[in-house]
Amino acid sequence: MFIKTGGCRRFVYNKYVEAREQFYRDNIKGRNLSKDEKNKIYKTFKYTSEKDLCRQFPFLTEVSSVALQQARRDAQKAYSDFFAGKKGKPRFKKKKDGCSFR
């Protein structure tokens, strides 16, 4: 169950990173925008909720929803830190990185 939860958590985290990357490619990349304009556009980003992901991918219902919500929050925090200049750009999680959750 721990391994399954870790895998689902990684899946949700990676889906969030994928959605942010797609949003960037569709709305910002290649456009000459000021920092304020970029921030306004980024604020319009809406992520698919865990509930919708569970409907789309039924295997996610087999684990605790709290772990899935925490994965999304961790991804959001990683992007907040990135935009604040504290850390590098968030990357996709890999299976070999290990599994951990709270």
C-alpha positions in Angstrom: 0.0 0.0 0.0 2.9 2.4 0.7 4.4 1.7 -2.7 1.1 2.2 -4.4 0.5 5.5 -2.5 3.9 6.8 -3.4 3.4 5.9 -7.0 0.0 7.7 -7.1 1.5 10.7 -5.4 4.2 10.9 -8.0 1.6 10.5 -10.7 -0.4 13.5 -9.4 2.7 15.6 -8.9 3.9 14.9 -12.5 0.4 15.7 -13.9 0.6 19.1 -12.2 4.0 19.8 -13.6 2.9 18.6 -17.0 -0.2 20.9 -16.8 2.0 23.9 -15.8 4.4 23.2 -18.6 1.6 23.0 -21.2 0.0 26.2 -19.8 3.4 27.9 -20.3 3.8 26.6 -23.8 0.3 27.6 -24.8 0.1 31.1 -23.1 3.5 32.5 -22.5 6.4 31.0 -24.4 7.5 33.0 -27.4 5.5 36.1 -26.5 7.2 39.3 -25.5 5.5 40.0 -22.1 6.5 42.0 -19.1 6.9 40.3 -15.7 3.5 41.8 -14.6 1.7 40.5 -17.7 3.2 37.0 -17.1 2.1 37.0 -13.5 -1.5 38.0 -14.5 -1.5 35.1 -17.0 -0.1 32.6 -14.5 -2.8 33.6 -12.0 -5.4 32.3 -14.6 -3.9 28.8 -14.4 -6.5 26.3 -13.2 -5.5 22.8 -12.3 -7.7 19.7 -12.6 -8.8 18.7 -9.1 -7.9 15.4 -7.5 -11.6 14.4 -7.7 -11.5 14.9 -11.5 -8.2 13.0 -11.7 -9.8 10.1 -9.8 -12.6 10.0 -12.3 -10.2 10.0 -15.2 -7.8 7.5 -13.5 -9.7 5.1 -11.3 -6.6 3.6 -9.7 -6.1 6.8 -7.8 -9.2 6.0 -5.7 -7.3 3.1 -4.1 -5.1 5.4 -2.0 -5.7 8.1 0.5 -7.0 11.4 -1.0 -4.9 13.3 1.5 -1.6 12.0 -0.1 -2.9 13.1 -3.5 -3.8 16.6 -2.2 -0.4 16.9 -0.6 1.3 16.1 -3.9 -0.5 18.9 -5.5 0.4 21.3 -2.7 4.0 20.3 -2.9 4.0 21.0 -6.7 2.4 24.4 -6.1 5.0 25.2 -3.4 7.8 24.1 -5.8 6.5 26.5 -8.4 6.1 29.3 -5.8 9.7 28.8 -4.7 10.8 28.8 -8.4 9.1 32.1 -9.2 10.4 33.6 -6.0 13.9 32.7 -7.1 14.5 30.4 -4.1 14.9 27.1 -6.1 15.2 25.8 -9.6 12.4 24.8 -12.0 10.3 21.9 -10.7 11.1 18.6 -12.5 9.1 15.4 -13.0 9.5 12.9 -10.2 11.1 9.6 -11.1 10.4 6.2 -9.7 14.0 5.8 -8.7 13.7 9.0 -6.5 12.0 6.9 -3.9 8.5 7.3 -2.5 7.6 9.4 0.4 4.4 11.0 1.6 2.8 12.6 4.6 
